[in-house]
Amino acid sequence: YRRAVAKVRDVDDDVDDDDDFEGRRRRRTTLLTEAVAFSLFRAMAYKDEYEVARLYSAPAFREKLREQFLDDEKNLVISPVFAPPLLSPLDPATGRPKKLTFRGPWVFPALQALASLKVLRGSWLDVCALLNWTDRKHERDLVDLAFDDVDFIVDSLKTSKNYYDLLVDLATVPGDVKGFGPVKEANRRKALARRAALRAEITNATSASSADYHAPSTISSSAPASSVTTSKEDTGGARPSVVAHQQRL
């Protein structure tokens, strides 16, 4: 994660001192670096069953509820609503799993126990992943796509700095994948379509920019005074000869 963000920051810093294609001076910005850092975090810290259990069982969550609804926490009754796999039937109207209400003093201790099992995440003992294999695979794939986009962004920015805003938009795509279950899946499909459109637009734009670019001549047309010499032997007269200077493309 840190190496990926640092890689973007290196090329992001190079943008600050350049003029854009309309000759306007760019103001110093780290917008692209910030977008990549946030989106990579969102992609890697995905919300699975362990994370949901952690959020619900966190003491801060109960404290916020107590402050919002009641002064006496003893009278505060919380009944979480979930749609756990294998237990929730499909709603024929929506096609989504029905949410079930869970009541009783056992609920939050059970959530705490589930949250403590996060050490099993990604292993063969990860029961939640086995029950939601497709969702977990999509989340891991999103992480791979996010890192692939980092390399794409860096290469594109090195090619042309005129499409900075498009690269920022591409970097924010993982942040669009929000929610849980069917809601998250719908957002994932939209995000992938947006990602494909942005990458195609950036690729076409940078390709056109490269095609319009004309490499400068390797022979200097205006050599400095120190490179101008007088040679009578080669030319037969006092005519200056220009020493060629290699220019780095």
Buried (B, 14 or more C-beta within 10 A) or exposed (E): EEEBBEBBBEBBEEBEEEEEEEEEEEEEEBBBBBBBBBBBBBBBEBBBBBBBBBEBBBEEBBEEEBEEEEEEEEEEEBEBEBBBBEEBEEEEEEEBBEBEEBEEEEBBEEBBEBBEBBEBBEEEEBEBBEEBEEBBEBBBEBBEBBBEBBEBBBEBBEBBBBBBEBBBBBBBBBBBBEEBBBEBBEBBEEBBEBBEEBBEBBEEBBEEBEEEEEEEEEEBEEBEEEEEEEEEEEEEEEEEEBEEEEEEE
